[in-house]
Amino acid sequence: MAEERLDIYDEAGVHLGSEARSEVHRLGLWHQTFHCWIYRKDGEQIDLLFQKRHPQKDTCPNLLDITSAGHLLAGETPEDGVRELEEELGLSVAFSALTSLGTIRDVTSAPGIMDKEICHVFLFECDQPLSAYTLQEEEVVGLLWVKLDEVEKLFKKEIPHVSASGFLLKAGEGVRDCELQLREADFVPHEAHYYQQVFDALKRHV
């Protein structure tokens, strides 16, 4: 099976061609991704839905991340990225239903990997029960709601932990509802400016 190829860009965002995904990450080349944050409102309170990454993922295993995200393959546009919601969460959503936050650059690293993303970021309001989601279990092993004001304070180091509620998939046990206390180390270490731009845009939008 041929390896996925991603469009690559220089620092100025000029398209340079395409490269195999493994090489893109090994060489630290800029590439495009699709990010969608699902949120709900409860009066004045805004909750963000985080996915828990599979423990076998090559980057950031077992950490909480963007509700749904994925790479855009060579030749694809952000509209194609909406498939990630269907694949990861079983959620069928029209691209027109998403609210665009534009692009945010984000760099993360892991042993042997430099992930330099031009992220096309979107919001989607959805308060359906968590039981209505169908997870892609080789990618996602849980969904957890976290209050926006709490997670914002956490990342500013104003509080030591946040409360989260949702469910986890446990091998041999199936779905387990849970209430957790989470530290900053439990979340994928996206750059601080990435998180803050998302949080600020969400508050303006709502």
Secondary structure, 3 states (H helix, E strand, C coil): CCCCEEEEECCCCCEEEEEEHHHHHHHCCEEEEEEEEEEEEECCEEEEEEEEECCCCCCCCCCEECCEEEECCCCCCHHHHHHHHHHHHCCCCCHHHCEEEEEEEEEEEECCEEEEEEEEEEEEECCCCHHHCCCCCCCEEEEEEEEHHHHHHHHCCCCCCEEEEEEEEECCCEEEEEEEEECHHHECCCCHHHHHHHHHHHHHHC
